[in-house]
Amino acid sequence: MKFIHTGDVHWGMIPDSDRPWGKKREQAIRLTFRSIIEDAREKRVDLLLITGDLFHRQPLARDLKEINYLFSTIPSTRVVIIAGNHDRITKSSSVLSFSWNSNVSFLMDGELSSVYFDSLNTEVYGFSYHSAEITAPFGEGLSIPDSKRIRILMLHGGDAKHVPFDKNVLAALPFSYIALGHIHKPAVLMENRMAYCGSPEPLDLTETGAHGYFLGEIDEGSGRVVSLSFQPVSQAQYIPLVVNVTPATTNEELAQIIAGEIRKRGASNIYRFRIRGMRDPDTEFDTEFLSGQWNIIEMLDESEPQYDFHALFAEHPSDMIGFYIQALMKEDMSAVEKKALYYGIHALLMTKDERSQP
């Protein structure tokens, strides 16, 4: 029995909404989810598990219709959905009165319930959020009756405010596979047994690395997961990079270095650059200009001006510059102390230069 485990799609979200590429990120969420549906059809998947936060907020009727149409294109695949904290069910939720395709099962109860698929001899358990937070731990004292069915648990949570659980407690329960949602980075907690699918598309700059879904297969005889593989599917990644500079590095050279790094990895990705190293004290890197040319969400200049403090002290032994160097300069300086020394000296030198103007 083949299954796809996905979740945290956040349909309707606009990541990086204040950036020029924000609209493309919104479109990417939809296109990537469509590609998962296409994979389910092409790979002849029996079961599609969506472990919460399919929608970024309360879905409107039109959102439900769009999603339902996609499900109608995979009639041989059973779709099981639970609601997460973002798309939690309220008294006014459109989902309460919506008519899903016959291949779709939405476990809307706030308590654990299940749906059984006779042709697959598989029972899927789960529950939906009806509030923004669920702080009660899950799993302790839970009793699941003996059965020869394949059993799968769908769960959205894992932190203190959203269904906290002990993975060892979950592992002791008689489930073939435990499909987790809520954490946006994919992670296998127990090999061939328990995993977070992560969000198909990364949703902010902290969500680095590959994003996609899990494709698994359960042996119908033993009821065990015999394969579980991560399938990268996102259209873009958030990539953090460090660029090292020297006192000889100019703005033009830095722009070429950054362009080269981006071209190697793909212009469709989104980047966070840190500039490190020693720079010429007369050089100030134009991070705003550099960021405007590519999908760069953050450009941090952590470079330090290369001052010769001993030479400066020799030139200014009895003025404010010399006193400042003498007061702050010492061996084994912390990063904060270095910045204080560099910025202070820079300010004093600028003040001196201005006073020396005719």
Secondary structure, DSSP 8 states (H G I E B T S, - for coil): -EEEEE----BT--TTTTSTTHHHHHHHHHHHHHHHHHHHHHTT-SEEEEES-SBSSS--HHHHHHHHHHHHT-TTSEEEEE--STT---TT-GGGG----TTEEE---SS-EEEEEGGGTEEEEE---SSS-B-S-BSTT------SSEEEEEEE--BTTB--B-HHHHHTSS-SEEEEES-SS-EEEETTTEEE---SS--STT-BS--EEEEEEE-TTT--EEEEEEEE--S--EEEEEEEE-TT--HHHHHHHHHHHHHHH-TTSEEEEEEEEEE-TT----HHHHHTTTTEEEEEE--EE---HHHHHHH-TTSHHHHHHHHH--SS--HHHHHHHHHHHHHHHHHHHHHT--
